[in-house]
Amino acid sequence: MASILDLLNTQTGEQLVNKASAKTSEDKSKITSVLGMAMPLILGAMKRNAKDPKGAESLDKALQDEKHNGEVLDNLGEKDPEDLTNEGSKILNHVLGAKQSGISKTIAGTLNIDESTVNNILEMAAPVVMGLLGQQKRKDNVGSSGLSGLLGSVMGSDDSHDQSLLETLLDADGDGSVIDDVAGMAFGGKKGKKGGSLLGGMLGGK
């Protein structure tokens, strides 16, 4: 099943890893691990917010903005890292709020990486996540009431939009050169945590 983690095996994912590594001077394998943990968490928080009608309307309105039309997926290599982090900071403040600090600390502790580096990586990833969602929303003509299902598909837990998501990810011109099995690396083995429990713990167990 296609999911957000498949993005890391595309050219867009590789560009994101390269940009984050250049900005933070962190090893690319660590960057990939952070992204493998962080992107599902960002989506999980969005899905929680979308369960509330007002939260769904707010997210739907944000995704309608043309800056989230998916253009970032095609032109990530040309984006200024500072522009990405500035935009990402606004997105994360809205989506995660006070939970961002706890999430960053948990990921930093799990991967033995500096918390400020994790924050920078999360901020750079957020516009890419919004771009993917915005492109999927347009492709599948999803309204606010359908966002929960769309988010489930992008998280890999709901196949209602799976074929369309797969097409979107393939459109990103992947070459499979980024580290394989990111999900297993991020959620398996280390400290015995699985994706669901890690997600639940960071987002308040709901």
TIVORO-67466 format. One line per field, with one value per residue: residue in one letter; z, x, y of N, C-alpha, C in turn; residue number from 0. Coordinates in steps of 0.1 Angstrom, whole numbers, plus 5000, padded with zeros to 4 digits. Last residue first. Example, Ala and Ser with C-alpha at 12.3 -4.5 7.8 and 13.67 -1.06 7.14 Angstrom:
2
residuo	(S|A)
n_z	(5071|5078)
n_x	(5128|5132)
n_y	(4978|4943)
ca_z	(5071|5078)
ca_x	(5137|5123)
ca_y	(4989|4955)
c_z	(5079|5078)
c_x	(5129|5132)
c_y	(5000|4967)
num	(1|0)
REM end
This chain:
206
residuo	(K|G|G|L|M|G|G|L|L|S|G|G|K|K|G|K|K|G|G|F|A|M|G|A|V|D|D|I|V|S|G|D|G|D|A|D|L|L|T|E|L|L|S|Q|D|H|S|D|D|S|G|M|V|S|G|L|L|G|S|L|G|S|S|G|V|N|D|K|R|K|Q|Q|G|L|L|G|M|V|V|P|A|A|M|E|L|I|N|N|V|T|S|E|D|I|N|L|T|G|A|I|T|K|S|I|G|S|Q|K|A|G|L|V|H|N|L|I|K|S|G|E|N|T|L|D|E|P|D|K|E|G|L|N|D|L|V|E|G|N|H|K|E|D|Q|L|A|K|D|L|S|E|A|G|K|P|D|K|A|N|R|K|M|A|G|L|I|L|P|M|A|M|G|L|V|S|T|I|K|S|K|D|E|S|T|K|A|S|A|K|N|V|L|Q|E|G|T|Q|T|N|L|L|D|L|I|S|A|M)
n_z	(5217|5230|5224|5204|5212|5215|5189|5175|5189|5183|5155|5149|5178|5195|5205|5205|5172|5158|5138|5130|5112|5098|5086|5070|5052|5032|5019|5011|4977|4951|4936|4919|4910|4901|4910|4901|4921|4938|4923|4921|4948|4951|4935|4949|4974|4986|5003|5021|5050|5060|5049|5051|5029|5039|5060|5045|5032|5054|5063|5042|5035|5043|5027|4996|4968|4942|4936|4930|4952|4972|4962|4965|4993|5002|4991|5005|5031|5029|5023|5046|5065|5062|5075|5101|5107|5106|5127|5148|5147|5155|5181|5192|5178|5183|5188|5182|5206|5211|5189|5192|5217|5210|5191|5207|5225|5207|5196|5212|5210|5175|5152|5133|5138|5138|5113|5096|5105|5098|5071|5063|5073|5059|5032|5032|5038|5014|4985|4958|4938|4945|4944|4923|4927|4952|4950|4938|4953|4963|4983|4973|4969|4994|5001|5025|5042|5041|5053|5079|5086|5084|5104|5126|5126|5130|5140|5126|5120|5141|5135|5111|5120|5134|5114|5099|5117|5119|5093|5095|5115|5108|5084|5091|5107|5087|5070|5088|5091|5065|5062|5091|5092|5086|5081|5054|5041|5050|5038|5011|5010|5017|4994|4973|4980|4976|4948|4938|4963|4988|5003|4997|5012|5034|5028|5008|4991|5000)
n_x	(4956|4980|4994|5011|5030|5016|5007|5031|5040|5020|5022|5049|5065|5096|5119|5143|5144|5125|5107|5105|5127|5131|5106|5104|5125|5134|5164|5176|5171|5167|5144|5136|5105|5088|5065|5046|5045|5029|5005|5000|4995|4971|4954|4954|4942|4920|4913|4928|4945|4970|4988|4986|4971|4947|4941|4937|4913|4896|4896|4884|4858|4848|4861|4866|4885|4894|4917|4934|4932|4942|4968|4978|4976|4994|5018|5020|5022|5047|5062|5060|5072|5100|5111|5103|5117|5143|5143|5138|5162|5180|5172|5179|5203|5200|5191|5167|5152|5156|5144|5117|5112|5115|5095|5072|5074|5071|5046|5024|5015|5010|5005|4993|5004|5031|5035|5031|5051|5073|5072|5079|5106|5116|5114|5130|5155|5160|5143|5139|5147|5139|5111|5093|5074|5064|5054|5030|5008|4994|4999|4996|4968|4947|4934|4945|4931|4905|4910|4916|4892|4874|4885|4880|4852|4848|4873|4891|4913|4930|4938|4951|4972|4986|4993|5010|5031|5037|5047|5070|5088|5100|5112|5127|5147|5158|5169|5188|5205|5215|5229|5240|5237|5238|5214|5214|5221|5200|5179|5186|5186|5159|5146|5157|5145|5118|5119|5125|5115|5114|5098|5073|5066|5056|5029|5021|5006|5008)
n_y	(5091|5095|5118|5116|5098|5074|5070|5066|5044|5025|5024|5016|5001|4996|4985|4998|4992|4974|4999|5025|5031|5008|5004|5027|5024|5006|5020|5053|5062|5054|5053|5072|5089|5111|5119|5101|5083|5098|5098|5070|5065|5080|5065|5041|5049|5059|5039|5024|5034|5037|5054|5080|5085|5074|5091|5114|5107|5104|5130|5145|5146|5170|5188|5170|5160|5153|5139|5161|5178|5161|5157|5183|5186|5165|5175|5199|5191|5178|5200|5216|5198|5195|5216|5211|5188|5197|5215|5197|5182|5202|5206|5181|5159|5124|5097|5087|5091|5118|5130|5121|5134|5161|5164|5159|5180|5202|5199|5203|5229|5225|5210|5228|5254|5249|5237|5260|5277|5261|5260|5286|5285|5263|5272|5295|5283|5268|5276|5253|5236|5211|5211|5211|5191|5196|5222|5219|5213|5234|5253|5277|5280|5267|5244|5238|5255|5245|5220|5228|5240|5218|5201|5217|5217|5189|5167|5152|5168|5163|5137|5143|5158|5139|5122|5138|5140|5113|5106|5124|5114|5089|5096|5118|5105|5088|5108|5119|5097|5095|5119|5137|5173|5199|5213|5219|5195|5178|5191|5186|5158|5152|5164|5149|5124|5130|5136|5111|5086|5075|5091|5084|5063|5074|5078|5049|5022|4988)
ca_z	(5212|5231|5236|5202|5210|5226|5200|5171|5189|5197|5161|5145|5165|5193|5203|5217|5182|5163|5143|5140|5121|5105|5096|5081|5062|5044|5018|5020|4991|4956|4945|4914|4920|4894|4916|4893|4909|4942|4927|4909|4941|4958|4931|4935|4973|4976|4994|5007|5043|5068|5046|5062|5028|5027|5063|5054|5025|5046|5072|5045|5031|5050|5041|5004|4982|4944|4940|4921|4939|4974|4963|4952|4984|5005|4987|4990|5027|5033|5014|5033|5066|5057|5060|5094|5107|5096|5114|5145|5145|5142|5172|5191|5184|5174|5193|5172|5199|5220|5191|5180|5216|5221|5187|5195|5230|5216|5188|5212|5221|5187|5164|5134|5136|5150|5125|5095|5106|5112|5079|5060|5077|5073|5036|5029|5048|5027|4995|4970|4936|4944|4957|4923|4914|4949|4958|4930|4949|4951|4987|4977|4958|4990|4989|5014|5040|5036|5039|5070|5086|5075|5090|5123|5125|5118|5144|5132|5110|5140|5147|5111|5111|5141|5125|5093|5113|5131|5098|5085|5116|5120|5085|5082|5113|5099|5065|5082|5102|5070|5054|5082|5098|5086|5095|5063|5039|5054|5052|5016|5007|5025|5008|4974|4980|4989|4958|4936|4951|4977|5006|4991|4998|5035|5028|5020|4991|5000)
ca_x	(4942|4974|4985|4999|5034|5022|4997|5022|5048|5023|5010|5044|5058|5084|5107|5134|5149|5138|5110|5096|5122|5142|5112|5094|5125|5127|5153|5176|5172|5181|5147|5146|5114|5100|5076|5048|5053|5042|5011|5003|5006|4983|4957|4959|4956|4927|4903|4932|4932|4960|4990|4993|4984|4953|4943|4948|4925|4899|4900|4899|4866|4843|4864|4861|4881|4883|4906|4933|4927|4929|4958|4978|4969|4979|5013|5019|5010|5035|5062|5054|5058|5091|5114|5099|5102|5139|5146|5129|5149|5181|5170|5165|5200|5202|5204|5177|5152|5161|5158|5125|5111|5123|5109|5075|5074|5083|5058|5029|5024|5009|5010|4989|4989|5025|5036|5022|5037|5071|5069|5065|5096|5115|5107|5116|5149|5157|5153|5133|5149|5153|5118|5104|5081|5069|5067|5041|5017|4989|4998|5009|4976|4957|4929|4949|4946|4908|4905|4926|4904|4872|4885|4894|4859|4843|4864|4879|4902|4923|4931|4939|4962|4980|4985|4997|5024|5033|5034|5059|5081|5092|5104|5116|5138|5152|5159|5177|5198|5208|5216|5241|5235|5251|5217|5211|5229|5214|5179|5184|5198|5170|5143|5160|5160|5123|5115|5135|5113|5121|5113|5078|5071|5070|5038|5020|5013|5000)
ca_y	(5091|5082|5118|5124|5112|5080|5072|5077|5056|5029|5028|5029|5000|5004|4977|5000|5001|4970|4985|5020|5041|5014|4994|5024|5035|5001|5012|5041|5066|5055|5042|5063|5082|5106|5126|5114|5080|5095|5110|5078|5058|5084|5079|5041|5044|5068|5045|5023|5034|5029|5039|5074|5089|5068|5077|5114|5110|5092|5120|5146|5134|5157|5187|5181|5157|5161|5131|5150|5183|5167|5146|5177|5195|5165|5162|5199|5199|5170|5189|5221|5202|5184|5215|5224|5188|5187|5220|5208|5175|5196|5217|5184|5172|5135|5103|5086|5078|5108|5133|5116|5119|5155|5166|5151|5166|5201|5198|5190|5226|5234|5203|5214|5252|5256|5229|5248|5281|5265|5248|5281|5295|5262|5260|5296|5292|5261|5281|5260|5251|5214|5212|5221|5192|5183|5220|5225|5202|5227|5238|5274|5275|5277|5251|5230|5257|5259|5221|5221|5248|5230|5197|5214|5229|5196|5178|5145|5167|5176|5140|5134|5164|5151|5117|5134|5152|5120|5100|5126|5126|5090|5084|5120|5115|5082|5098|5127|5102|5084|5117|5126|5160|5192|5209|5229|5206|5175|5190|5200|5165|5147|5169|5163|5126|5126|5146|5122|5094|5067|5091|5097|5060|5070|5090|5058|5034|5000)
c_z	(5197|5226|5237|5213|5208|5224|5211|5183|5185|5198|5175|5152|5162|5179|5200|5215|5193|5175|5150|5145|5133|5115|5104|5091|5074|5055|5032|5020|4999|4971|4952|4924|4913|4903|4911|4898|4901|4931|4931|4912|4928|4952|4938|4931|4959|4972|4983|4997|5028|5061|5053|5059|5040|5027|5051|5058|5033|5038|5064|5054|5034|5046|5047|5018|4989|4958|4943|4924|4929|4960|4964|4952|4970|4996|4990|4985|5012|5029|5017|5023|5053|5056|5054|5079|5099|5095|5103|5131|5141|5138|5157|5181|5182|5181|5184|5176|5190|5214|5200|5183|5204|5220|5197|5191|5219|5220|5196|5204|5220|5197|5177|5147|5139|5149|5137|5108|5106|5115|5093|5069|5075|5079|5051|5034|5045|5038|5008|4979|4948|4943|4956|4936|4914|4936|4955|4937|4941|4946|4975|4981|4962|4979|4985|5001|5028|5033|5033|5056|5078|5075|5080|5108|5121|5115|5132|5137|5115|5131|5147|5124|5111|5133|5132|5104|5107|5127|5110|5089|5107|5120|5097|5083|5104|5106|5077|5078|5098|5082|5060|5075|5087|5092|5097|5077|5050|5052|5057|5031|5012|5023|5018|4988|4981|4990|4972|4946|4950|4964|4995|4993|4992|5021|5028|5019|5004|5000)
c_x	(4942|4960|4977|4989|5022|5026|5003|5013|5039|5031|5012|5032|5052|5078|5095|5121|5139|5141|5123|5099|5114|5137|5123|5100|5116|5128|5147|5163|5171|5182|5160|5150|5124|5110|5089|5060|5056|5051|5026|5010|5010|4996|4970|4963|4961|4940|4909|4922|4934|4946|4980|4995|4993|4968|4950|4951|4937|4911|4904|4904|4881|4850|4860|4865|4877|4877|4893|4920|4925|4923|4944|4968|4968|4971|4998|5014|5008|5022|5049|5053|5053|5077|5104|5101|5097|5124|5141|5131|5138|5168|5171|5163|5186|5198|5208|5191|5164|5162|5164|5140|5119|5124|5118|5090|5078|5085|5070|5042|5030|5020|5009|4993|4985|5010|5030|5023|5028|5057|5067|5062|5082|5106|5106|5108|5134|5151|5150|5145|5145|5157|5132|5111|5093|5078|5073|5054|5029|4997|4992|5010|4991|4966|4939|4944|4950|4923|4908|4923|4915|4885|4883|4895|4874|4850|4860|4869|4890|4911|4923|4931|4949|4970|4978|4988|5011|5025|5029|5046|5069|5083|5095|5106|5125|5142|5151|5166|5186|5199|5208|5228|5236|5249|5231|5215|5227|5223|5193|5185|5197|5182|5154|5157|5164|5138|5120|5131|5124|5119|5121|5093|5077|5075|5053|5030|5011|5009)
c_y	(5088|5082|5105|5123|5122|5095|5079|5080|5068|5042|5033|5033|5014|5002|4984|4993|5003|4979|4984|5007|5035|5024|5000|5014|5032|5011|5009|5034|5053|5058|5043|5053|5073|5100|5121|5122|5092|5091|5108|5091|5066|5078|5084|5055|5045|5062|5054|5030|5034|5028|5031|5059|5084|5072|5070|5099|5109|5094|5107|5135|5134|5145|5175|5179|5170|5159|5139|5141|5171|5171|5151|5165|5189|5174|5161|5186|5199|5178|5181|5210|5207|5189|5205|5223|5200|5187|5210|5213|5186|5189|5212|5196|5176|5148|5114|5092|5076|5095|5122|5118|5114|5140|5159|5152|5157|5186|5196|5189|5212|5230|5212|5207|5237|5254|5236|5240|5269|5270|5251|5269|5291|5273|5259|5284|5294|5270|5274|5264|5259|5229|5216|5222|5201|5183|5206|5222|5207|5216|5230|5259|5272|5272|5262|5236|5250|5261|5235|5222|5241|5238|5209|5209|5227|5209|5186|5156|5159|5176|5153|5136|5156|5158|5128|5129|5149|5133|5107|5119|5128|5102|5083|5108|5117|5092|5092|5118|5110|5088|5105|5122|5149|5178|5202|5226|5217|5187|5187|5200|5179|5155|5164|5169|5140|5128|5143|5133|5105|5074|5084|5097|5072|5066|5086|5069|5042|5012)
num	(205|204|203|202|201|200|199|198|197|196|195|194|193|192|191|190|189|188|187|186|185|184|183|182|181|180|179|178|177|176|175|174|173|172|171|170|169|168|167|166|165|164|163|162|161|160|159|158|157|156|155|154|153|152|151|150|149|148|147|146|145|144|143|142|141|140|139|138|137|136|135|134|133|132|131|130|129|128|127|126|125|124|123|122|121|120|119|118|117|116|115|114|113|112|111|110|109|108|107|106|105|104|103|102|101|100|99|98|97|96|95|94|93|92|91|90|89|88|87|86|85|84|83|82|81|80|79|78|77|76|75|74|73|72|71|70|69|68|67|66|65|64|63|62|61|60|59|58|57|56|55|54|53|52|51|50|49|48|47|46|45|44|43|42|41|40|39|38|37|36|35|34|33|32|31|30|29|28|27|26|25|24|23|22|21|20|19|18|17|16|15|14|13|12|11|10|9|8|7|6|5|4|3|2|1|0)
REM end
